[in-house]
Amino acid sequence: MDAAANPLDGVRIAYRVTPASETVDPGATPLVLVHGTALSQAIWRGFGYLKAFSPERPVVTLDLRGHGRSGKPRDEASYAMDRFQTDVLAVLDEVGIERSHYLGYSLGARVGFSLAAEHPERLASFTSLGGAPGTGRGAFDRVFFEGAVASLERGGMPAFLAGWERASGHPVDPLTRQAFEANDGAALAAYMRANDGDVRVTDAAISAFPMPVLLLAGTRDPERLRAAEHVHGLLPHSTLHTLDAATHGDTPRHPQVIPLLRNFLASA
């Protein structure tokens, strides 16, 4: 596992580059995959993305601050959106990538919307997977369970996972549990407090996106589906696909995603 330092505050950002096959065109545009809240870059291997795309092009995965093996500051100010943006750019600069395809899930998609607005020259394309241009108040309670952030603050990850299982009525799957347990409860709570109702990327900024855009949202993820439909209305050149019967948590593992992404990248 390699690491880059965020130039704004020095936070260590863990990343990995999975090389493309030697038979692939060396000029193939890299693909950057950015995870969602409380997850890590491990999901992309677990859900088959590395196996699917690394034979075609270099694939860059990273742990955003507060997640996985990256630095975990415990103050809310460290989780402003400009810090997340610069986490990604620091990794791309460290690797020497000027321009890449970008796929973000949930939090990763929200970072992608900000990057597309402020650094469009760095993105060859943008895929939002279960994402939105911003969060509304109480978003983490709606995604996980009522009182999720307070549960983290009181009892750390064990209390959070227990509360989530009670609310959902079923166990957290092993891959997701492993990713969540790699986090620091106090750091994750600081991130959630800082990002609850954070400033949205404006409609005017989205309307000016110059890169190809793919929007993927589950039919059982109404908040993100509404956001995807709204963005699609602002961007006539974007592509919108709904994922049948997928909840927000189901989205990255839905069987349609990898084929849809492959087709999109081929056209982009």
C-alpha positions as CSV (number, residue, x, y, z in Angstrom):
1,M,0.0,0.0,0.0
2,D,1.4,3.4,-1.0
3,A,0.6,6.8,0.5
4,A,0.4,10.4,-0.6
5,A,0.3,13.5,1.7
6,N,-2.5,16.0,1.3
7,P,-0.7,19.3,0.7
8,L,-3.4,21.3,2.6
9,D,-2.8,19.6,6.0
10,G,-0.4,16.7,5.6
11,V,-3.0,14.0,6.2
12,R,-1.7,10.6,4.9
13,I,-3.8,9.2,2.1
14,A,-3.4,5.4,1.4
15,Y,-3.7,4.3,-2.2
16,R,-3.0,1.5,-4.6
17,V,-2.5,1.3,-8.4
18,T,-3.4,-2.0,-10.0
19,P,-1.4,-2.1,-13.2
20,A,-3.1,-3.0,-16.5
21,S,-2.0,-6.0,-18.4
22,E,1.2,-5.5,-20.5
23,T,-0.9,-6.3,-23.6
24,V,-3.1,-3.3,-23.0
25,D,-2.6,0.0,-24.9
26,P,-0.2,1.9,-22.6
27,G,-2.1,5.1,-23.4
28,A,-5.3,3.7,-21.9
29,T,-6.9,6.3,-19.6
30,P,-6.7,5.3,-15.9
31,L,-9.8,4.7,-13.8
32,V,-10.1,6.1,-10.3
33,L,-12.5,4.4,-7.9
34,V,-13.6,6.2,-4.7
35,H,-15.6,4.5,-1.9
36,G,-18.5,5.6,0.2
37,T,-19.0,6.5,3.9
38,A,-17.3,4.2,6.4
39,L,-16.0,1.9,3.6
40,S,-12.5,1.7,2.1
41,Q,-10.8,0.9,-1.2
42,A,-11.1,-2.8,-0.3
43,I,-14.7,-2.9,-1.6
44,W,-13.5,-2.6,-5.2
45,R,-11.6,-5.8,-5.1
46,G,-14.4,-7.5,-3.1
47,F,-17.1,-6.5,-5.6
48,G,-15.0,-7.5,-8.7
49,Y,-14.1,-4.1,-10.1
50,L,-10.4,-4.7,-10.1
51,K,-10.8,-8.0,-11.8
52,A,-13.1,-6.4,-14.4
53,F,-11.1,-3.3,-15.2
54,S,-7.4,-3.8,-14.4
55,P,-6.8,-5.9,-17.5
56,E,-8.0,-3.0,-19.6
57,R,-6.4,0.1,-17.9
58,P,-4.6,1.1,-14.7
59,V,-7.0,1.3,-11.8
60,V,-6.3,3.6,-8.9
61,T,-8.1,3.1,-5.5
62,L,-7.7,5.1,-2.4
63,D,-8.9,5.5,1.2
64,L,-10.4,9.0,1.8
65,R,-9.3,10.7,5.0
66,G,-11.0,9.2,8.1
67,H,-11.4,5.8,6.3
68,G,-9.4,2.6,5.9
69,R,-5.7,3.0,6.2
70,S,-5.6,6.8,5.6
71,G,-5.1,9.4,8.4
72,K,-8.0,9.8,10.7
73,P,-8.1,13.3,12.2
74,R,-10.8,13.8,14.8
75,D,-11.7,17.5,14.3
76,E,-14.7,18.4,12.0
77,A,-12.7,21.1,10.1
78,S,-10.5,18.3,8.6
79,Y,-13.6,17.0,6.7
80,A,-14.4,20.0,4.6
81,M,-15.1,19.1,0.9
82,D,-11.9,20.9,-0.3
83,R,-9.9,18.4,1.9
84,F,-11.6,15.4,0.2
85,Q,-11.0,16.9,-3.2
86,T,-7.4,17.4,-2.5
87,D,-7.0,13.8,-1.1
88,V,-7.9,12.6,-4.6
89,L,-5.7,15.1,-6.4
90,A,-2.8,14.4,-4.2
91,V,-2.9,10.7,-5.1
92,L,-3.3,11.5,-8.8
93,D,-0.3,13.9,-8.6
94,E,1.8,11.4,-6.7
95,V,1.1,8.7,-9.4
96,G,1.6,11.2,-12.2
97,I,-1.9,11.0,-13.7
98,E,-3.1,14.3,-15.3
99,R,-6.5,13.0,-16.4
100,S,-8.6,10.0,-15.4
101,H,-12.0,8.4,-15.6
102,Y,-13.6,8.8,-12.1
103,L,-16.2,6.6,-10.4
104,G,-17.4,7.5,-7.0
105,Y,-19.9,5.6,-4.8
106,S,-22.0,7.7,-2.3
107,L,-19.5,9.9,-0.5
108,G,-17.1,9.2,-3.4
109,A,-19.7,10.5,-5.9
110,R,-20.2,13.6,-3.9
111,V,-16.5,14.3,-4.0
112,G,-16.7,13.6,-7.7
113,F,-19.4,16.2,-8.2
114,S,-17.1,18.7,-6.5
115,L,-14.1,17.7,-8.6
116,A,-16.1,17.9,-11.8
117,A,-17.2,21.4,-10.9
118,E,-13.8,22.8,-9.7
119,H,-11.2,20.7,-11.6
120,P,-13.0,19.5,-14.7
121,E,-9.7,19.2,-16.6
122,R,-8.7,16.3,-14.4
123,L,-11.7,14.1,-15.3
124,A,-12.0,12.3,-18.6
125,S,-15.5,11.1,-17.4
126,F,-17.5,11.0,-14.2
127,T,-19.7,8.2,-12.9
128,S,-21.9,8.8,-9.9
129,L,-22.9,5.5,-8.3
130,G,-25.6,6.1,-5.7
131,G,-24.5,9.7,-5.4
132,A,-25.8,13.2,-5.1
133,P,-24.3,16.8,-5.4
134,G,-24.8,17.3,-1.7
135,T,-26.4,15.9,1.5
136,G,-29.5,17.1,3.3
137,R,-29.7,17.4,7.0
138,G,-30.0,14.0,8.7
139,A,-28.7,12.2,5.7
140,F,-26.6,9.7,7.8
141,D,-29.6,8.9,10.0
142,R,-31.6,8.1,6.9
143,V,-28.9,6.0,5.3
144,F,-28.0,4.0,8.5
145,F,-30.4,4.5,11.4
146,E,-31.8,7.2,13.7
147,G,-29.1,8.4,16.1
148,A,-26.2,6.9,14.0
149,V,-23.7,9.7,14.7
150,A,-24.5,9.9,18.4
151,S,-24.1,6.1,18.6
152,L,-20.6,6.4,17.1
153,E,-19.7,9.1,19.6
154,R,-20.9,7.1,22.6
155,G,-19.8,3.6,21.7
156,G,-17.6,3.6,18.6
157,M,-17.9,1.2,15.8
158,P,-19.2,-1.8,17.9
159,A,-22.2,0.3,19.0
160,F,-22.7,1.7,15.5
161,L,-22.7,-1.7,13.9
162,A,-25.1,-3.2,16.5
163,G,-27.5,-0.3,16.0
164,W,-27.4,-0.7,12.3
165,E,-28.2,-4.4,12.5
166,R,-31.1,-3.7,14.9
167,A,-32.5,-1.1,12.5
168,S,-32.1,-3.1,9.4
169,G,-33.2,-6.4,10.9
170,H,-30.3,-8.4,9.4
171,P,-26.6,-8.8,10.0
172,V,-24.1,-6.6,8.2
173,D,-22.4,-8.6,5.5
174,P,-18.8,-9.7,6.3
175,L,-17.1,-7.5,3.6
176,T,-18.9,-4.3,4.8
177,R,-18.3,-5.2,8.4
178,Q,-14.6,-5.6,7.8
179,A,-14.5,-2.2,6.0
180,F,-16.4,-0.5,8.8
181,E,-14.3,-2.0,11.6
182,A,-11.2,-0.5,10.0
183,N,-12.4,3.0,10.9
184,D,-12.0,5.1,14.0
185,G,-15.4,5.9,15.6
186,A,-14.5,9.4,16.7
187,A,-13.0,10.3,13.4
188,L,-16.0,8.9,11.5
189,A,-18.4,10.9,13.7
190,A,-16.4,14.1,13.1
191,Y,-16.7,13.5,9.4
192,M,-20.5,12.9,9.6
193,R,-21.0,16.0,11.8
194,A,-19.0,18.1,9.3
195,N,-20.8,16.8,6.2
196,D,-24.4,16.7,7.5
197,G,-26.1,19.2,5.2
198,D,-22.9,20.3,3.7
199,V,-22.9,22.9,0.8
200,R,-24.2,21.4,-2.5
201,V,-22.6,21.7,-5.9
202,T,-24.9,24.2,-7.6
203,D,-27.1,23.5,-10.6
204,A,-25.2,26.1,-12.6
205,A,-21.9,24.3,-11.9
206,I,-23.4,21.0,-12.9
207,S,-24.9,22.3,-16.1
208,A,-21.4,23.3,-17.1
209,F,-19.8,19.9,-16.7
210,P,-17.9,19.3,-20.0
211,M,-17.1,15.6,-19.5
212,P,-19.3,12.5,-20.2
213,V,-21.4,11.7,-17.1
214,L,-23.0,8.4,-16.1
215,L,-25.6,8.4,-13.4
216,L,-26.5,5.1,-11.6
217,A,-29.0,4.8,-8.8
218,G,-31.2,2.1,-7.3
219,T,-34.9,2.0,-7.6
220,R,-35.1,1.4,-3.8
221,D,-32.8,4.3,-3.1
222,P,-35.3,7.2,-3.6
223,E,-33.2,10.0,-2.4
224,R,-30.3,9.2,-4.7
225,L,-32.6,8.3,-7.5
226,R,-34.2,11.8,-7.3
227,A,-30.8,13.4,-7.3
228,A,-29.7,11.4,-10.3
229,E,-32.9,12.4,-12.2
230,H,-32.3,16.0,-11.3
231,V,-28.7,16.0,-12.5
232,H,-29.8,14.2,-15.7
233,G,-32.3,17.0,-16.3
234,L,-29.5,19.6,-16.0
235,L,-27.1,17.6,-18.3
236,P,-28.9,16.4,-21.5
237,H,-25.6,14.7,-22.6
238,S,-25.5,12.5,-19.4
239,T,-26.6,8.9,-19.3
240,L,-28.9,7.7,-16.5
241,H,-29.5,4.0,-15.6
242,T,-31.7,2.8,-12.8
243,L,-30.7,-0.4,-11.0
244,D,-33.6,-2.6,-10.4
245,A,-34.5,-3.3,-6.8
246,A,-31.2,-1.9,-5.5
247,T,-31.1,-0.1,-2.1
248,H,-28.3,2.4,-1.4
249,G,-26.2,-0.3,0.1
250,D,-26.8,-2.7,-2.8
251,T,-25.7,-0.2,-5.4
252,P,-22.0,-1.0,-5.8
253,R,-22.5,-4.8,-5.9
254,H,-25.5,-4.7,-8.3
255,P,-24.8,-7.0,-11.3
256,Q,-25.7,-4.3,-13.9
257,V,-23.0,-1.8,-12.8
258,I,-19.8,-3.3,-14.2
259,P,-21.3,-4.0,-17.7
260,L,-22.8,-0.5,-17.8
261,L,-19.6,1.1,-16.7
262,R,-17.6,-0.9,-19.3
263,N,-19.9,0.3,-22.1
264,F,-19.8,3.8,-20.8
265,L,-16.0,3.9,-20.7
266,A,-15.8,2.5,-24.2
267,S,-17.9,5.3,-25.5
268,A,-16.3,8.0,-23.4
